[in-house]
Amino acid sequence: MPAMENMAGNFFLVGLMGAGKTTVGRALARKTGKTFYDSDHEIEARTGVRVATIFEIEGELRFRDRESSVIADLAKMNNIVLATGGGAVLRPENRAELSRHGVVIYLRASIDDLLARTMHDKNRPLLQTADPRAKLQSLLEQRDPLYREVADIVVDTSQQNVNLLVSRLLDQLHNIPAKT
């Protein structure tokens, strides 16, 4: 097996909130010597405010505009791991950018796992609702086909140790040609 550091190209993580994109992304970046980015964190760094505040003040549409701009900038970089926001796949131009510039990895998890991981996080604007489970189910039904459309690899993150998951993911990545 080739050295981890020699894996060329970018890795882009997509999936619902709570699927593990940031956690797995950081671990994957460490193992491969790539630079880790989180599109939500980049938006916050550029605007100086939290994503939840952007949603509240500007609405989801304006947030998605900002997200598309950040994804377009980051996707053109080299040797990065990018954890995208859960809704990044909603726009065809985002899916095209990700697909064109790297290997797209869809991190899937059960609704129960997603709910458990996001239950106490007040920085999830779409889950500030009376029935977060129903909202997650609705988001999964809407977005799963888009995640699958753009994904080169689909990985289930439910009930898995992060290091084992990343190890299995690296095995799969070795069989996929790099995109630049």
Steps between C-alpha positions, in 0.01 A plus 500: 500500500640847411601737777207700635680830445531428129126488434446780251195719470224630719247318714159661547262375769124534457213380717241615748587698811629261763626242249859565613636714215714723723622220729578259216639783287751606765614139552523439124705818453740395778547153348560632149699814578237720337365830630155482660227756434139519614281714273283621790809607696634680193171688462517600867863613461412713196189657649601519866167350609364152563307308234190507721517881505529518120192275471311717749590838347542427128304178456594166350521627140770759579685244712497258202648781283785541748545123520525468120765771488709330772468157334605643162810655661599198708432236234768655278769457766732199498532213745222594737229319690179704505203435727204666330180618663214251488310705242794572270372239251173686449657718231603331176801732466635379836461136399680576173788681675549219749478229236740680267770576757518197727375167628160544666426288806143471627491435873170335593355437843169381638241754610548377859875566483453839333249600765725385785799691357311825437247500786677754724660713227329839486707598194286291265243752371297243306453289815359779716156351459241320713578165332871467410459129410235581239718782366802268466282238329369762257853631428626145440216425257569824311881484498592130488450479120724807457770361730495173306507681165822685582671229710793291382487306829217446752602419860271420792622681813244348738651329802857510364824601664644799308847348458360172367264689271788712361714189452222332300443820305870522408484144364215608271671825400805312374278345231365830369701716259582850627318795348670837481 
